[in-house]
Amino acid sequence: MATMGFRLSERFDSSWGDTWTRYVQVSGLSALEEVIGLDCSLCPCVIDELGEDDCRHTVYAEHLFGVFDDPDYLLGYSAQIN
């Protein structure tokens, strides 16, 4: 049975400066305003280090970091960051 995972990702948009400009030019997606997704190369995980309590809620996937099984637990991080 698959486990649903939740992750806090950074938004990839014009605030990234030249990186954003180059991405839009190369992709040809001139109407693109932002990217929000699980692609770690475009939208890095907001959480850069896991704490002791995180292990109980972490979903271990081969190429994903900072994926949790409980959205309410993850929202606790969101409150701490903002």
mmCIF file of the N, C-alpha and C atoms, coordinates in Angstrom:
data_MODEL
# 
_entry.id   MODEL 
# 
loop_
_atom_site.group_PDB 
_atom_site.id 
_atom_site.type_symbol 
_atom_site.label_atom_id 
_atom_site.label_alt_id 
_atom_site.label_comp_id 
_atom_site.label_asym_id 
_atom_site.label_entity_id 
_atom_site.label_seq_id 
_atom_site.pdbx_PDB_ins_code 
_atom_site.Cartn_x 
_atom_site.Cartn_y 
_atom_site.Cartn_z 
_atom_site.occupancy 
_atom_site.B_iso_or_equiv 
_atom_site.pdbx_formal_charge 
_atom_site.auth_seq_id 
_atom_site.auth_comp_id 
_atom_site.auth_asym_id 
_atom_site.auth_atom_id 
_atom_site.pdbx_PDB_model_num 
ATOM 1   N N  . MET A 1 1  ? 0.840  -1.182 0.000   1.00 0.00 ? 1  MET A N  1 
ATOM 2   C CA . MET A 1 1  ? 0.000  0.000  0.000   1.00 0.00 ? 1  MET A CA 1 
ATOM 3   C C  . MET A 1 1  ? 0.891  1.254  0.000   1.00 0.00 ? 1  MET A C  1 
ATOM 4   N N  . ALA A 1 2  ? 0.595  2.167  -0.863  1.00 0.00 ? 2  ALA A N  1 
ATOM 5   C CA . ALA A 1 2  ? 1.357  3.418  -0.965  1.00 0.00 ? 2  ALA A CA 1 
ATOM 6   C C  . ALA A 1 2  ? 0.968  4.368  0.166   1.00 0.00 ? 2  ALA A C  1 
ATOM 7   N N  . THR A 1 3  ? 1.928  5.149  0.599   1.00 0.00 ? 3  THR A N  1 
ATOM 8   C CA . THR A 1 3  ? 1.702  6.143  1.640   1.00 0.00 ? 3  THR A CA 1 
ATOM 9   C C  . THR A 1 3  ? 1.664  7.520  0.998   1.00 0.00 ? 3  THR A C  1 
ATOM 10  N N  . MET A 1 4  ? 0.669  8.291  1.356   1.00 0.00 ? 4  MET A N  1 
ATOM 11  C CA . MET A 1 4  ? 0.568  9.671  0.874   1.00 0.00 ? 4  MET A CA 1 
ATOM 12  C C  . MET A 1 4  ? 1.631  10.495 1.586   1.00 0.00 ? 4  MET A C  1 
ATOM 13  N N  . GLY A 1 5  ? 2.362  11.291 0.839   1.00 0.00 ? 5  GLY A N  1 
ATOM 14  C CA . GLY A 1 5  ? 3.399  12.120 1.427   1.00 0.00 ? 5  GLY A CA 1 
ATOM 15  C C  . GLY A 1 5  ? 3.138  13.597 1.212   1.00 0.00 ? 5  GLY A C  1 
ATOM 16  N N  . PHE A 1 6  ? 3.598  14.395 2.142   1.00 0.00 ? 6  PHE A N  1 
ATOM 17  C CA . PHE A 1 6  ? 3.420  15.846 2.099   1.00 0.00 ? 6  PHE A CA 1 
ATOM 18  C C  . PHE A 1 6  ? 4.779  16.498 2.330   1.00 0.00 ? 6  PHE A C  1 
ATOM 19  N N  . ARG A 1 7  ? 5.014  17.618 1.632   1.00 0.00 ? 7  ARG A N  1 
ATOM 20  C CA . ARG A 1 7  ? 6.320  18.262 1.681   1.00 0.00 ? 7  ARG A CA 1 
ATOM 21  C C  . ARG A 1 7  ? 6.155  19.771 1.575   1.00 0.00 ? 7  ARG A C  1 
ATOM 22  N N  . LEU A 1 8  ? 6.978  20.523 2.280   1.00 0.00 ? 8  LEU A N  1 
ATOM 23  C CA . LEU A 1 8  ? 7.022  21.983 2.154   1.00 0.00 ? 8  LEU A CA 1 
ATOM 24  C C  . LEU A 1 8  ? 8.112  22.337 1.153   1.00 0.00 ? 8  LEU A C  1 
ATOM 25  N N  . SER A 1 9  ? 7.724  22.925 0.047   1.00 0.00 ? 9  SER A N  1 
ATOM 26  C CA . SER A 1 9  ? 8.676  23.279 -1.006  1.00 0.00 ? 9  SER A CA 1 
ATOM 27  C C  . SER A 1 9  ? 8.759  24.785 -1.177  1.00 0.00 ? 9  SER A C  1 
ATOM 28  N N  . GLU A 1 10 ? 9.937  25.236 -1.547  1.00 0.00 ? 10 GLU A N  1 
ATOM 29  C CA . GLU A 1 10 ? 10.091 26.648 -1.886  1.00 0.00 ? 10 GLU A CA 1 
ATOM 30  C C  . GLU A 1 10 ? 9.424  26.915 -3.231  1.00 0.00 ? 10 GLU A C  1 
ATOM 31  N N  . ARG A 1 11 ? 8.939  28.086 -3.396  1.00 0.00 ? 11 ARG A N  1 
ATOM 32  C CA . ARG A 1 11 ? 8.347  28.518 -4.655  1.00 0.00 ? 11 ARG A CA 1 
ATOM 33  C C  . ARG A 1 11 ? 9.477  28.950 -5.595  1.00 0.00 ? 11 ARG A C  1 
ATOM 34  N N  . PHE A 1 12 ? 9.397  28.531 -6.836  1.00 0.00 ? 12 PHE A N  1 
ATOM 35  C CA . PHE A 1 12 ? 10.386 28.935 -7.842  1.00 0.00 ? 12 PHE A CA 1 
ATOM 36  C C  . PHE A 1 12 ? 9.709  29.970 -8.723  1.00 0.00 ? 12 PHE A C  1 
ATOM 37  N N  . ASP A 1 13 ? 10.176 31.214 -8.644  1.00 0.00 ? 13 ASP A N  1 
ATOM 38  C CA . ASP A 1 13 ? 9.555  32.307 -9.383  1.00 0.00 ? 13 ASP A CA 1 
ATOM 39  C C  . ASP A 1 13 ? 10.584 33.390 -9.671  1.00 0.00 ? 13 ASP A C  1 
ATOM 40  N N  . SER A 1 14 ? 10.123 34.550 -10.067 1.00 0.00 ? 14 SER A N  1 
ATOM 41  C CA . SER A 1 14 ? 11.032 35.635 -10.462 1.00 0.00 ? 14 SER A CA 1 
ATOM 42  C C  . SER A 1 14 ? 11.928 36.117 -9.322  1.00 0.00 ? 14 SER A C  1 
ATOM 43  N N  . SER A 1 15 ? 11.602 35.783 -8.084  1.00 0.00 ? 15 SER A N  1 
ATOM 44  C CA . SER A 1 15 ? 12.464 36.185 -6.969  1.00 0.00 ? 15 SER A CA 1 
ATOM 45  C C  . SER A 1 15 ? 13.820 35.457 -7.017  1.00 0.00 ? 15 SER A C  1 
ATOM 46  N N  . TRP A 1 16 ? 13.953 34.431 -7.853  1.00 0.00 ? 16 TRP A N  1 
ATOM 47  C CA . TRP A 1 16 ? 15.206 33.707 -8.034  1.00 0.00 ? 16 TRP A CA 1 
ATOM 48  C C  . TRP A 1 16 ? 16.122 34.419 -9.028  1.00 0.00 ? 16 TRP A C  1 
ATOM 49  N N  . GLY A 1 17 ? 15.694 35.551 -9.572  1.00 0.00 ? 17 GLY A N  1 
ATOM 50  C CA . GLY A 1 17 ? 16.543 36.374 -10.442 1.00 0.00 ? 17 GLY A CA 1 
ATOM 51  C C  . GLY A 1 17 ? 16.929 35.714 -11.749 1.00 0.00 ? 17 GLY A C  1 
ATOM 52  N N  . ASP A 1 18 ? 18.244 35.712 -12.037 1.00 0.00 ? 18 ASP A N  1 
ATOM 53  C CA . ASP A 1 18 ? 18.750 35.193 -13.314 1.00 0.00 ? 18 ASP A CA 1 
ATOM 54  C C  . ASP A 1 18 ? 18.426 33.712 -13.520 1.00 0.00 ? 18 ASP A C  1 
ATOM 55  N N  . THR A 1 19 ? 18.382 32.955 -12.443 1.00 0.00 ? 19 THR A N  1 
ATOM 56  C CA . THR A 1 19 ? 18.052 31.525 -12.563 1.00 0.00 ? 19 THR A CA 1 
ATOM 57  C C  . THR A 1 19 ? 16.654 31.373 -13.148 1.00 0.00 ? 19 THR A C  1 
ATOM 58  N N  . TRP A 1 20 ? 15.714 32.162 -12.648 1.00 0.00 ? 20 TRP A N  1 
ATOM 59  C CA . TRP A 1 20 ? 14.337 32.133 -13.163 1.00 0.00 ? 20 TRP A CA 1 
ATOM 60  C C  . TRP A 1 20 ? 14.296 32.584 -14.616 1.00 0.00 ? 20 TRP A C  1 
ATOM 61  N N  . THR A 1 21 ? 14.964 33.679 -14.918 1.00 0.00 ? 21 THR A N  1 
ATOM 62  C CA . THR A 1 21 ? 14.966 34.238 -16.273 1.00 0.00 ? 21 THR A CA 1 
ATOM 63  C C  . THR A 1 21 ? 15.499 33.216 -17.277 1.00 0.00 ? 21 THR A C  1 
ATOM 64  N N  . ARG A 1 22 ? 16.604 32.561 -16.926 1.00 0.00 ? 22 ARG A N  1 
ATOM 65  C CA . ARG A 1 22 ? 17.182 31.539 -17.815 1.00 0.00 ? 22 ARG A CA 1 
ATOM 66  C C  . ARG A 1 22 ? 16.226 30.355 -17.974 1.00 0.00 ? 22 ARG A C  1 
ATOM 67  N N  . TYR A 1 23 ? 15.594 29.938 -16.885 1.00 0.00 ? 23 TYR A N  1 
ATOM 68  C CA . TYR A 1 23 ? 14.662 28.801 -16.956 1.00 0.00 ? 23 TYR A CA 1 
ATOM 69  C C  . TYR A 1 23 ? 13.503 29.107 -17.907 1.00 0.00 ? 23 TYR A C  1 
ATOM 70  N N  . VAL A 1 24 ? 12.929 30.283 -17.791 1.00 0.00 ? 24 VAL A N  1 
ATOM 71  C CA . VAL A 1 24 ? 11.804 30.670 -18.651 1.00 0.00 ? 24 VAL A CA 1 
ATOM 72  C C  . VAL A 1 24 ? 12.263 30.746 -20.104 1.00 0.00 ? 24 VAL A C  1 
ATOM 73  N N  . GLN A 1 25 ? 13.429 31.314 -20.342 1.00 0.00 ? 25 GLN A N  1 
ATOM 74  C CA . GLN A 1 25 ? 13.932 31.410 -21.715 1.00 0.00 ? 25 GLN A CA 1 
ATOM 75  C C  . GLN A 1 25 ? 14.184 30.038 -22.320 1.00 0.00 ? 25 GLN A C  1 
ATOM 76  N N  . VAL A 1 26 ? 14.857 29.169 -21.598 1.00 0.00 ? 26 VAL A N  1 
ATOM 77  C CA . VAL A 1 26 ? 15.200 27.842 -22.109 1.00 0.00 ? 26 VAL A CA 1 
ATOM 78  C C  . VAL A 1 26 ? 13.957 26.974 -22.281 1.00 0.00 ? 26 VAL A C  1 
ATOM 79  N N  . SER A 1 27 ? 13.022 27.071 -21.346 1.00 0.00 ? 27 SER A N  1 
ATOM 80  C CA . SER A 1 27 ? 11.818 26.233 -21.407 1.00 0.00 ? 27 SER A CA 1 
ATOM 81  C C  . SER A 1 27 ? 10.828 26.717 -22.464 1.00 0.00 ? 27 SER A C  1 
ATOM 82  N N  . GLY A 1 28 ? 10.902 27.995 -22.812 1.00 0.00 ? 28 GLY A N  1 
ATOM 83  C CA . GLY A 1 28 ? 9.948  28.555 -23.758 1.00 0.00 ? 28 GLY A CA 1 
ATOM 84  C C  . GLY A 1 28 ? 8.589  28.831 -23.131 1.00 0.00 ? 28 GLY A C  1 
ATOM 85  N N  . LEU A 1 29 ? 8.519  28.742 -21.814 1.00 0.00 ? 29 LEU A N  1 
ATOM 86  C CA . LEU A 1 29 ? 7.252  28.956 -21.100 1.00 0.00 ? 29 LEU A CA 1 
ATOM 87  C C  . LEU A 1 29 ? 7.137  30.422 -20.677 1.00 0.00 ? 29 LEU A C  1 
ATOM 88  N N  . SER A 1 30 ? 7.000  31.298 -21.642 1.00 0.00 ? 30 SER A N  1 
ATOM 89  C CA . SER A 1 30 ? 7.045  32.737 -21.377 1.00 0.00 ? 30 SER A CA 1 
ATOM 90  C C  . SER A 1 30 ? 5.895  33.240 -20.506 1.00 0.00 ? 30 SER A C  1 
ATOM 91  N N  . ALA A 1 31 ? 4.793  32.517 -20.441 1.00 0.00 ? 31 ALA A N  1 
ATOM 92  C CA . ALA A 1 31 ? 3.656  32.938 -19.615 1.00 0.00 ? 31 ALA A CA 1 
ATOM 93  C C  . ALA A 1 31 ? 3.740  32.398 -18.189 1.00 0.00 ? 31 ALA A C  1 
ATOM 94  N N  . LEU A 1 32 ? 4.762  31.594 -17.901 1.00 0.00 ? 32 LEU A N  1 
ATOM 95  C CA . LEU A 1 32 ? 4.918  30.993 -16.582 1.00 0.00 ? 32 LEU A CA 1 
ATOM 96  C C  . LEU A 1 32 ? 5.196  32.060 -15.534 1.00 0.00 ? 32 LEU A C  1 
ATOM 97  N N  . GLU A 1 33 ? 4.462  32.001 -14.434 1.00 0.00 ? 33 GLU A N  1 
ATOM 98  C CA . GLU A 1 33 ? 4.655  32.971 -13.356 1.00 0.00 ? 33 GLU A CA 1 
ATOM 99  C C  . GLU A 1 33 ? 5.330  32.373 -12.131 1.00 0.00 ? 33 GLU A C  1 
ATOM 100 N N  . GLU A 1 34 ? 5.132  31.069 -11.904 1.00 0.00 ? 34 GLU A N  1 
ATOM 101 C CA . GLU A 1 34 ? 5.768  30.403 -10.780 1.00 0.00 ? 34 GLU A CA 1 
ATOM 102 C C  . GLU A 1 34 ? 5.664  28.895 -10.967 1.00 0.00 ? 34 GLU A C  1 
ATOM 103 N N  . VAL A 1 35 ? 6.531  28.187 -10.255 1.00 0.00 ? 35 VAL A N  1 
ATOM 104 C CA . VAL A 1 35 ? 6.486  26.732 -10.230 1.00 0.00 ? 35 VAL A CA 1 
ATOM 105 C C  . VAL A 1 35 ? 6.433  26.320 -8.759  1.00 0.00 ? 35 VAL A C  1 
ATOM 106 N N  . ILE A 1 36 ? 5.448  25.509 -8.421  1.00 0.00 ? 36 ILE A N  1 
ATOM 107 C CA . ILE A 1 36 ? 5.357  24.946 -7.081  1.00 0.00 ? 36 ILE A CA 1 
ATOM 108 C C  . ILE A 1 36 ? 5.172  23.451 -7.277  1.00 0.00 ? 36 ILE A C  1 
ATOM 109 N N  . GLY A 1 37 ? 6.150  22.674 -6.855  1.00 0.00 ? 37 GLY A N  1 
ATOM 110 C CA . GLY A 1 37 ? 6.047  21.247 -7.093  1.00 0.00 ? 37 GLY A CA 1 
ATOM 111 C C  . GLY A 1 37 ? 7.042  20.444 -6.295  1.00 0.00 ? 37 GLY A C  1 
ATOM 112 N N  . LEU A 1 38 ? 7.084  19.149 -6.567  1.00 0.00 ? 38 LEU A N  1 
ATOM 113 C CA . LEU A 1 38 ? 7.965  18.237 -5.856  1.00 0.00 ? 38 LEU A CA 1 
ATOM 114 C C  . LEU A 1 38 ? 9.327  18.082 -6.518  1.00 0.00 ? 38 LEU A C  1 
ATOM 115 N N  . ASP A 1 39 ? 9.556  18.751 -7.637  1.00 0.00 ? 39 ASP A N  1 
ATOM 116 C CA . ASP A 1 39 ? 10.844 18.667 -8.314  1.00 0.00 ? 39 ASP A CA 1 
ATOM 117 C C  . ASP A 1 39 ? 11.889 19.362 -7.438  1.00 0.00 ? 39 ASP A C  1 
ATOM 118 N N  . CYS A 1 40 ? 12.735 18.588 -6.809  1.00 0.00 ? 40 CYS A N  1 
ATOM 119 C CA . CYS A 1 40 ? 13.710 19.127 -5.860  1.00 0.00 ? 40 CYS A CA 1 
ATOM 120 C C  . CYS A 1 40 ? 14.727 20.068 -6.505  1.00 0.00 ? 40 CYS A C  1 
ATOM 121 N N  . SER A 1 41 ? 14.947 19.921 -7.811  1.00 0.00 ? 41 SER A N  1 
ATOM 122 C CA . SER A 1 41 ? 15.918 20.795 -8.461  1.00 0.00 ? 41 SER A CA 1 
ATOM 123 C C  . SER A 1 41 ? 15.332 22.180 -8.720  1.00 0.00 ? 41 SER A C  1 
ATOM 124 N N  . LEU A 1 42 ? 14.022 22.281 -8.858  1.00 0.00 ? 42 LEU A N  1 
ATOM 125 C CA . LEU A 1 42 ? 13.379 23.586 -9.053  1.00 0.00 ? 42 LEU A CA 1 
ATOM 126 C C  . LEU A 1 42 ? 12.825 24.155 -7.750  1.00 0.00 ? 42 LEU A C  1 
ATOM 127 N N  . CYS A 1 43 ? 12.293 23.303 -6.925  1.00 0.00 ? 43 CYS A N  1 
ATOM 128 C CA . CYS A 1 43 ? 11.627 23.734 -5.695  1.00 0.00 ? 43 CYS A CA 1 
ATOM 129 C C  . CYS A 1 43 ? 12.234 23.003 -4.503  1.00 0.00 ? 43 CYS A C  1 
ATOM 130 N N  . PRO A 1 44 ? 13.335 23.519 -3.961  1.00 0.00 ? 44 PRO A N  1 
ATOM 131 C CA . PRO A 1 44 ? 13.987 22.840 -2.840  1.00 0.00 ? 44 PRO A CA 1 
ATOM 132 C C  . PRO A 1 44 ? 13.064 22.725 -1.631  1.00 0.00 ? 44 PRO A C  1 
ATOM 133 N N  . CYS A 1 45 ? 13.319 21.716 -0.839  1.00 0.00 ? 45 CYS A N  1 
ATOM 134 C CA . CYS A 1 45 ? 12.562 21.512 0.386   1.00 0.00 ? 45 CYS A CA 1 
ATOM 135 C C  . CYS A 1 45 ? 12.858 22.657 1.355   1.00 0.00 ? 45 CYS A C  1 
ATOM 136 N N  . VAL A 1 46 ? 11.844 23.170 2.011   1.00 0.00 ? 46 VAL A N  1 
ATOM 137 C CA . VAL A 1 46 ? 12.015 24.243 2.985   1.00 0.00 ? 46 VAL A CA 1 
ATOM 138 C C  . VAL A 1 46 ? 12.765 23.731 4.213   1.00 0.00 ? 46 VAL A C  1 
ATOM 139 N N  . ILE A 1 47 ? 12.537 22.479 4.565   1.00 0.00 ? 47 ILE A N  1 
ATOM 140 C CA . ILE A 1 47 ? 13.182 21.869 5.730   1.00 0.00 ? 47 ILE A CA 1 
ATOM 141 C C  . ILE A 1 47 ? 14.551 21.354 5.301   1.00 0.00 ? 47 ILE A C  1 
ATOM 142 N N  . ASP A 1 48 ? 15.602 21.839 5.953   1.00 0.00 ? 48 ASP A N  1 
ATOM 143 C CA . ASP A 1 48 ? 16.938 21.406 5.553   1.00 0.00 ? 48 ASP A CA 1 
ATOM 144 C C  . ASP A 1 48 ? 17.568 20.425 6.535   1.00 0.00 ? 48 ASP A C  1 
ATOM 145 N N  . GLU A 1 49 ? 16.932 20.221 7.674   1.00 0.00 ? 49 GLU A N  1 
ATOM 146 C CA . GLU A 1 49 ? 17.458 19.294 8.664   1.00 0.00 ? 49 GLU A CA 1 
ATOM 147 C C  . GLU A 1 49 ? 16.291 18.693 9.438   1.00 0.00 ? 49 GLU A C  1 
ATOM 148 N N  . LEU A 1 50 ? 16.309 17.374 9.605   1.00 0.00 ? 50 LEU A N  1 
ATOM 149 C CA . LEU A 1 50 ? 15.232 16.706 10.330  1.00 0.00 ? 50 LEU A CA 1 
ATOM 150 C C  . LEU A 1 50 ? 15.543 16.670 11.823  1.00 0.00 ? 50 LEU A C  1 
ATOM 151 N N  . GLY A 1 51 ? 14.514 16.929 12.621  1.00 0.00 ? 51 GLY A N  1 
ATOM 152 C CA . GLY A 1 51 ? 14.658 16.885 14.065  1.00 0.00 ? 51 GLY A CA 1 
ATOM 153 C C  . GLY A 1 51 ? 14.355 15.495 14.611  1.00 0.00 ? 51 GLY A C  1 
ATOM 154 N N  . GLU A 1 52 ? 14.555 15.326 15.899  1.00 0.00 ? 52 GLU A N  1 
ATOM 155 C CA . GLU A 1 52 ? 14.363 14.037 16.555  1.00 0.00 ? 52 GLU A CA 1 
ATOM 156 C C  . GLU A 1 52 ? 12.929 13.520 16.415  1.00 0.00 ? 52 GLU A C  1 
ATOM 157 N N  . ASP A 1 53 ? 11.946 14.388 16.570  1.00 0.00 ? 53 ASP A N  1 
ATOM 158 C CA . ASP A 1 53 ? 10.539 13.975 16.485  1.00 0.00 ? 53 ASP A CA 1 
ATOM 159 C C  . ASP A 1 53 ? 10.089 13.674 15.059  1.00 0.00 ? 53 ASP A C  1 
ATOM 160 N N  . ASP A 1 54 ? 10.824 14.148 14.071  1.00 0.00 ? 54 ASP A N  1 
ATOM 161 C CA . ASP A 1 54 ? 10.420 13.991 12.665  1.00 0.00 ? 54 ASP A CA 1 
ATOM 162 C C  . ASP A 1 54 ? 10.392 12.534 12.206  1.00 0.00 ? 54 ASP A C  1 
ATOM 163 N N  . CYS A 1 55 ? 11.229 11.709 12.789  1.00 0.00 ? 55 CYS A N  1 
ATOM 164 C CA . CYS A 1 55 ? 11.345 10.312 12.347  1.00 0.00 ? 55 CYS A CA 1 
ATOM 165 C C  . CYS A 1 55 ? 10.014 9.564  12.428  1.00 0.00 ? 55 CYS A C  1 
ATOM 166 N N  . ARG A 1 56 ? 9.178  9.916  13.373  1.00 0.00 ? 56 ARG A N  1 
ATOM 167 C CA . ARG A 1 56 ? 7.878  9.240  13.509  1.00 0.00 ? 56 ARG A CA 1 
ATOM 168 C C  . ARG A 1 56 ? 6.947  9.553  12.352  1.00 0.00 ? 56 ARG A C  1 
ATOM 169 N N  . HIS A 1 57 ? 7.182  10.648 11.636  1.00 0.00 ? 57 HIS A N  1 
ATOM 170 C CA . HIS A 1 57 ? 6.267  11.089 10.580  1.00 0.00 ? 57 HIS A CA 1 
ATOM 171 C C  . HIS A 1 57 ? 6.895  11.116 9.195   1.00 0.00 ? 57 HIS A C  1 
ATOM 172 N N  . THR A 1 58 ? 8.169  10.759 9.084   1.00 0.00 ? 58 THR A N  1 
ATOM 173 C CA . THR A 1 58 ? 8.864  10.827 7.810   1.00 0.00 ? 58 THR A CA 1 
ATOM 174 C C  . THR A 1 58 ? 8.487  9.648  6.912   1.00 0.00 ? 58 THR A C  1 
ATOM 175 N N  . VAL A 1 59 ? 8.216  9.954  5.650   1.00 0.00 ? 59 VAL A N  1 
ATOM 176 C CA . VAL A 1 59 ? 7.997  8.925  4.634   1.00 0.00 ? 59 VAL A CA 1 
ATOM 177 C C  . VAL A 1 59 ? 9.333  8.740  3.937   1.00 0.00 ? 59 VAL A C  1 
ATOM 178 N N  . TYR A 1 60 ? 9.847  7.548  3.974   1.00 0.00 ? 60 TYR A N  1 
ATOM 179 C CA . TYR A 1 60 ? 11.142 7.293  3.354   1.00 0.00 ? 60 TYR A CA 1 
ATOM 180 C C  . TYR A 1 60 ? 10.938 6.878  1.906   1.00 0.00 ? 60 TYR A C  1 
ATOM 181 N N  . ALA A 1 61 ? 11.345 7.746  1.019   1.00 0.00 ? 61 ALA A N  1 
ATOM 182 C CA . ALA A 1 61 ? 11.265 7.479  -0.417  1.00 0.00 ? 61 ALA A CA 1 
ATOM 183 C C  . ALA A 1 61 ? 12.675 7.600  -0.982  1.00 0.00 ? 61 ALA A C  1 
ATOM 184 N N  . GLU A 1 62 ? 12.933 6.895  -2.027  1.00 0.00 ? 62 GLU A N  1 
ATOM 185 C CA . GLU A 1 62 ? 14.284 6.785  -2.553  1.00 0.00 ? 62 GLU A CA 1 
ATOM 186 C C  . GLU A 1 62 ? 14.948 8.128  -2.863  1.00 0.00 ? 62 GLU A C  1 
ATOM 187 N N  . HIS A 1 63 ? 14.231 9.057  -3.481  1.00 0.00 ? 63 HIS A N  1 
ATOM 188 C CA . HIS A 1 63 ? 14.850 10.316 -3.901  1.00 0.00 ? 63 HIS A CA 1 
ATOM 189 C C  . HIS A 1 63 ? 14.234 11.553 -3.267  1.00 0.00 ? 63 HIS A C  1 
ATOM 190 N N  . LEU A 1 64 ? 13.421 11.371 -2.257  1.00 0.00 ? 64 LEU A N  1 
ATOM 191 C CA . LEU A 1 64 ? 12.761 12.527 -1.647  1.00 0.00 ? 64 LEU A CA 1 
ATOM 192 C C  . LEU A 1 64 ? 13.240 12.733 -0.220  1.00 0.00 ? 64 LEU A C  1 
ATOM 193 N N  . PHE A 1 65 ? 13.436 13.989 0.139   1.00 0.00 ? 65 PHE A N  1 
ATOM 194 C CA . PHE A 1 65 ? 13.809 14.359 1.496   1.00 0.00 ? 65 PHE A CA 1 
ATOM 195 C C  . PHE A 1 65 ? 12.720 15.246 2.061   1.00 0.00 ? 65 PHE A C  1 
ATOM 196 N N  . GLY A 1 66 ? 12.439 15.122 3.327   1.00 0.00 ? 66 GLY A N  1 
ATOM 197 C CA . GLY A 1 66 ? 11.482 16.011 3.980   1.00 0.00 ? 66 GLY A CA 1 
ATOM 198 C C  . GLY A 1 66 ? 10.043 15.733 3.601   1.00 0.00 ? 66 GLY A C  1 
ATOM 199 N N  . VAL A 1 67 ? 9.726  14.459 3.374   1.00 0.00 ? 67 VAL A N  1 
ATOM 200 C CA . VAL A 1 67 ? 8.357  14.076 3.042   1.00 0.00 ? 67 VAL A CA 1 
ATOM 201 C C  . VAL A 1 67 ? 7.745  13.437 4.290   1.00 0.00 ? 67 VAL A C  1 
ATOM 202 N N  . PHE A 1 68 ? 6.574  13.928 4.660   1.00 0.00 ? 68 PHE A N  1 
ATOM 203 C CA . PHE A 1 68 ? 5.931  13.499 5.894   1.00 0.00 ? 68 PHE A CA 1 
ATOM 204 C C  . PHE A 1 68 ? 4.578  12.863 5.607   1.00 0.00 ? 68 PHE A C  1 
ATOM 205 N N  . ASP A 1 69 ? 4.138  11.995 6.517   1.00 0.00 ? 69 ASP A N  1 
ATOM 206 C CA . ASP A 1 69 ? 2.868  11.295 6.350   1.00 0.00 ? 69 ASP A CA 1 
ATOM 207 C C  . ASP A 1 69 ? 1.684  12.015 6.988   1.00 0.00 ? 69 ASP A C  1 
ATOM 208 N N  . ASP A 1 70 ? 1.938  13.081 7.726   1.00 0.00 ? 70 ASP A N  1 
ATOM 209 C CA . ASP A 1 70 ? 0.882  13.774 8.462   1.00 0.00 ? 70 ASP A CA 1 
ATOM 210 C C  . ASP A 1 70 ? 0.881  15.261 8.089   1.00 0.00 ? 70 ASP A C  1 
ATOM 211 N N  . PRO A 1 71 ? -0.137 15.702 7.359   1.00 0.00 ? 71 PRO A N  1 
ATOM 212 C CA . PRO A 1 71 ? -0.149 17.116 6.945   1.00 0.00 ? 71 PRO A CA 1 
ATOM 213 C C  . PRO A 1 71 ? -0.228 18.079 8.125   1.00 0.00 ? 71 PRO A C  1 
ATOM 214 N N  . ASP A 1 72 ? -0.898 17.690 9.187   1.00 0.00 ? 72 ASP A N  1 
ATOM 215 C CA . ASP A 1 72 ? -0.985 18.571 10.358  1.00 0.00 ? 72 ASP A CA 1 
ATOM 216 C C  . ASP A 1 72 ? 0.380  18.739 11.025  1.00 0.00 ? 72 ASP A C  1 
ATOM 217 N N  . TYR A 1 73 ? 1.144  17.660 11.097  1.00 0.00 ? 73 TYR A N  1 
ATOM 218 C CA . TYR A 1 73 ? 2.493  17.739 11.647  1.00 0.00 ? 73 TYR A CA 1 
ATOM 219 C C  . TYR A 1 73 ? 3.344  18.676 10.797  1.00 0.00 ? 73 TYR A C  1 
ATOM 220 N N  . LEU A 1 74 ? 3.247  18.539 9.497   1.00 0.00 ? 74 LEU A N  1 
ATOM 221 C CA . LEU A 1 74 ? 4.010  19.376 8.576   1.00 0.00 ? 74 LEU A CA 1 
ATOM 222 C C  . LEU A 1 74 ? 3.604  20.842 8.673   1.00 0.00 ? 74 LEU A C  1 
ATOM 223 N N  . LEU A 1 75 ? 2.338  21.101 8.879   1.00 0.00 ? 75 LEU A N  1 
ATOM 224 C CA . LEU A 1 75 ? 1.882  22.484 9.044   1.00 0.00 ? 75 LEU A CA 1 
ATOM 225 C C  . LEU A 1 75 ? 2.496  23.143 10.275  1.00 0.00 ? 75 LEU A C  1 
ATOM 226 N N  . GLY A 1 76 ? 2.890  22.338 11.258  1.00 0.00 ? 76 GLY A N  1 
ATOM 227 C CA . GLY A 1 76 ? 3.614  22.872 12.406  1.00 0.00 ? 76 GLY A CA 1 
ATOM 228 C C  . GLY A 1 76 ? 4.933  23.495 11.990  1.00 0.00 ? 76 GLY A C  1 
ATOM 229 N N  . TYR A 1 77 ? 5.611  22.884 11.021  1.00 0.00 ? 77 TYR A N  1 
ATOM 230 C CA . TYR A 1 77 ? 6.831  23.479 10.468  1.00 0.00 ? 77 TYR A CA 1 
ATOM 231 C C  . TYR A 1 77 ? 6.500  24.791 9.774   1.00 0.00 ? 77 TYR A C  1 
ATOM 232 N N  . SER A 1 78 ? 5.437  24.778 9.021   1.00 0.00 ? 78 SER A N  1 
ATOM 233 C CA . SER A 1 78 ? 5.042  25.985 8.291   1.00 0.00 ? 78 SER A CA 1 
ATOM 234 C C  . SER A 1 78 ? 4.832  27.148 9.236   1.00 0.00 ? 78 SER A C  1 
ATOM 235 N N  . ALA A 1 79 ? 4.228  26.900 10.378  1.00 0.00 ? 79 ALA A N  1 
ATOM 236 C CA . ALA A 1 79 ? 3.984  27.951 11.362  1.00 0.00 ? 79 ALA A CA 1 
ATOM 237 C C  . ALA A 1 79 ? 5.302  28.460 11.938  1.00 0.00 ? 79 ALA A C  1 
ATOM 238 N N  . GLN A 1 80 ? 6.290  27.580 12.110  1.00 0.00 ? 80 GLN A N  1 
ATOM 239 C CA . GLN A 1 80 ? 7.580  27.979 12.660  1.00 0.00 ? 80 GLN A CA 1 
ATOM 240 C C  . GLN A 1 80 ? 8.399  28.803 11.674  1.00 0.00 ? 80 GLN A C  1 
ATOM 241 N N  . ILE A 1 81 ? 8.229  28.506 10.386  1.00 0.00 ? 81 ILE A N  1 
ATOM 242 C CA . ILE A 1 81 ? 9.012  29.176 9.343   1.00 0.00 ? 81 ILE A CA 1 
ATOM 243 C C  . ILE A 1 81 ? 8.479  30.574 9.073   1.00 0.00 ? 81 ILE A C  1 
ATOM 244 N N  . ASN A 1 82 ? 7.167  30.723 9.045   1.00 0.00 ? 82 ASN A N  1 
ATOM 245 C CA . ASN A 1 82 ? 6.562  32.026 8.704   1.00 0.00 ? 82 ASN A CA 1 
ATOM 246 C C  . ASN A 1 82 ? 6.502  32.953 9.838   1.00 0.00 ? 82 ASN A C  1 
# 
